[in-house]
Amino acid sequence: AAPAKPVMLTGAGMEAWEEGSDVQMRREIPRPRNAWLESACLDQWPASARWYRSSPMAAQTNAPLPEGLEVGGYRIVKKISSGGFSIVYLATDEQGQSVAIKEYMPAALATRKAGELQPVIAPEHLNTYRIGLKCFFEEGRALASIYHPNIVRVLNFFRANDTVYMVMHYESGRSLQEHVVRNRSKEQKDVLTERFIRRVFTQVMNGLREVHSNRLLHLDVKPA
């Protein structure tokens, strides 16, 4: 099958993505104007399905996309990380530039084995999966309008393999958790110096302030 054509996040492209979606998603979820985006999405979820708020994530680990796969005009290089909602990949675009791609793959709702591309969703989870997919799309729409040095830039958004993908600038480096572990192994007196904390956490807070000023909530700030 031909790879999915990327759909840009602005203008008519956004509407074309919604109109041309190969999955049926609920369109009544409101745009994030006078309400928090997360709250707008949460209001659409059945109370019994709000597993990510009140219950631990499913223990299952879904298989990532294979290295070298072309999807949406991008080539997967490797998996960077994964969590309860998504899998993040290092990839390259058609010009060979590195990007990060976030794939909507909620572990509690969908399963995917090695060698498979499309997730398997049980019938009882299908509606919740679709609503979450719509919220993921709205998150990308909102983040694409934010330009800030402490927020990763969203470049593109496309659908493929019965899910959706958010393309972002790739920021090389290491996580705070990796930094702490590395300094511990060196038996340094101060794993995190005051100077480091002031410099890094000021940037983190600046990014969060910008997100909040755009009426968004992060809900997943962590050192990993």
N, C-alpha and C positions, 0 to 999 in steps of 0.2 A: 504494500500500500504506500501511496505517496505521503511524504511527511506533511504534518499539519502546517498550514501557512500562518506565519506569525501575524498577530493582530495588534496594532499599536494601541496605546492606552488613551489616546486623545481623540476628540472630535467624533466624526462619523464611525471611525473604527471601533469605538467602544459600543456603539449601538449595533454595529454589524456583528460584533462578537455575541451580543445578547440575542439578536434575532436569529443568528445562524448557528446557535449552539446545538450540538448533537445530543445533549441531555436536556430533559425538561426541568427547569428550575423555577422556583417561585419568584415571580417578578414583583410581588407586592411588598417586598422588604424595602423600607424607605431609604432614600439617599441620606447620607450623614450631613444634615443641615443644622437643625436645632437640637439634636440629640446625639449622644455618644454613639459612634459607629457600633461598638461592641454591644451596647444596650439595645440598639435597633435590631441587631441580628439575634440577640438572645431572646428578645420578645417573641420571635417567630419559632423558636424551638419548643417542642413539647417538653413539659416539665420533667417527664420521666427520661428524656434524652439528654438532659444537661449534665452528662457524665463528667465533663471536663471541669465543672465547677465543684461538684460535691463528692466525686468518687475518684480513686486512683486510675491512672491510664491503664489500658489493657497491657498485659505483659508481652504480648506477641511482638515480634519484630518483622516488619515487612521487608521483602527483598528489594534492593534498589534497582534502578535501571542499569543495564549492563554497560560497562565502559566501551566507548567507541560508537554507541548508538546515536543516530541522528534523529532529533525530534524538534519540530518547529523551526528548522533552520539552524539548529545548534547541535554540536557534537559533545556528548557526555565524556568527560575526562575521568572523573572519579566522584565517589560520594564524599562529602565533607562532614556532614552530621545528619542526625535524625532525631525526631522527638515524637510526641504523641499525636501531633497534627500533621507533620510534614517531613519530607526528606530534602536535604539541600545538597546540590551538586556543584562541582567545578566543571565548567563547560567552556567551549570556544564558539564564537560566532563565525559568520562566513568570511570575515576579514582576519580571522585567527586571534582576535582579542579575547582575553579571558573574561568570563562573566560567572555570576553565581545564579543558579536556577533553583527556586523553591517549588517543590511539587506537593500539591494538596494530597495527603495520604493519611487520613485519621486512623490510627491503629485500632481504635475501639469499634470502628464501623466498617472497615475494609481490610481485606487480606490479599496479599500478592506473594506468590512463591517464586523462587529463582527460575529464570527463564521465561517468566510471564511479563507482559507489558501492562495489561489492563487489570485493575483491581476487581476482586469479587466482593459484591455487597449483598448481604442477606436481604430478602424482601422486607423484613421488619425494620431494617436500618436504612432502606433506600431513601425515604423521604427526608430523614435527618441528614443523610449524606448530601443530598442535593441542596438542602438549605445551607449547610456548612460550606458547600462549594460556592454558593452565591455570596456568602459572607466573605470568603477568601477573595473573590473577585472584587467586592466592594472595598476590601482592604487595599488591594493593589491600585484601584482607581484613586483612592484617597491619598495613598503614599506617593503616587506619581506626581502629585501637585506640590509636593514639599521639596524645597531646595534648601539644604542646611548642611554645613560641613561635618556635623556629627550624626547624620542620618544617611544610611546607605541609599543610594539613588535607585529608584525603580525605573527600568528602561523599557520593558515590554511585558506583554501578557498574552498567553495563547492557550488553546485547548488541544488536547490530544490524549489518546489512551483512556477515554472516559473520565478524565480529570482535568485539572487546570494547572498552569505553570506561571510563576512570576519570575521575570528575568531582572537581575539587579547587577550593579557594579560589583566587581570582585575586589574585595579589600584583603590583601595578603597580610599575614601576621600570625599572632597566636592569641588564644583566649586568655582571659584573666586566670582561669583555672590552670592552664598550662604554665603561665608565668609564675604562679605560686608554687606549683610542683617543681618547676625548674630551679627556683631559688632555694627551696627546701633541700633539694639534692646537693646544693652547694654549701649547705649548712651556714647560710648567711645569718647574721645577727637579726636583721630586719628583713623578713620576707617581703613585706610591703613598706617602703619608706613613706614618711609623711609627705615628702615632696612628690612622690609617685601618686599617692592617694589624692592629693590636692589637684594635681594636673589631670589625671585620668577621670576622676569622679566629677570634676567640674564639667568636663566635656560630656560625660554621660548625662548629667543633670540638664545641661544646655539642650541636648538632643531630646530628652523627655519633655522639657518645657515647650519645645517647638511642636512636638507631637500633641501635647495637651492643648496647646493654643489652637490647633486644628481640630479640636473636639474628637480626639482619638485616645484610646487607652492601649498600652503595650501589653500588660498582664503576664509577661514572661521574661522579666529582667533577671538574668542569672549569670554567674561567672563562666559557665561552660561555653 
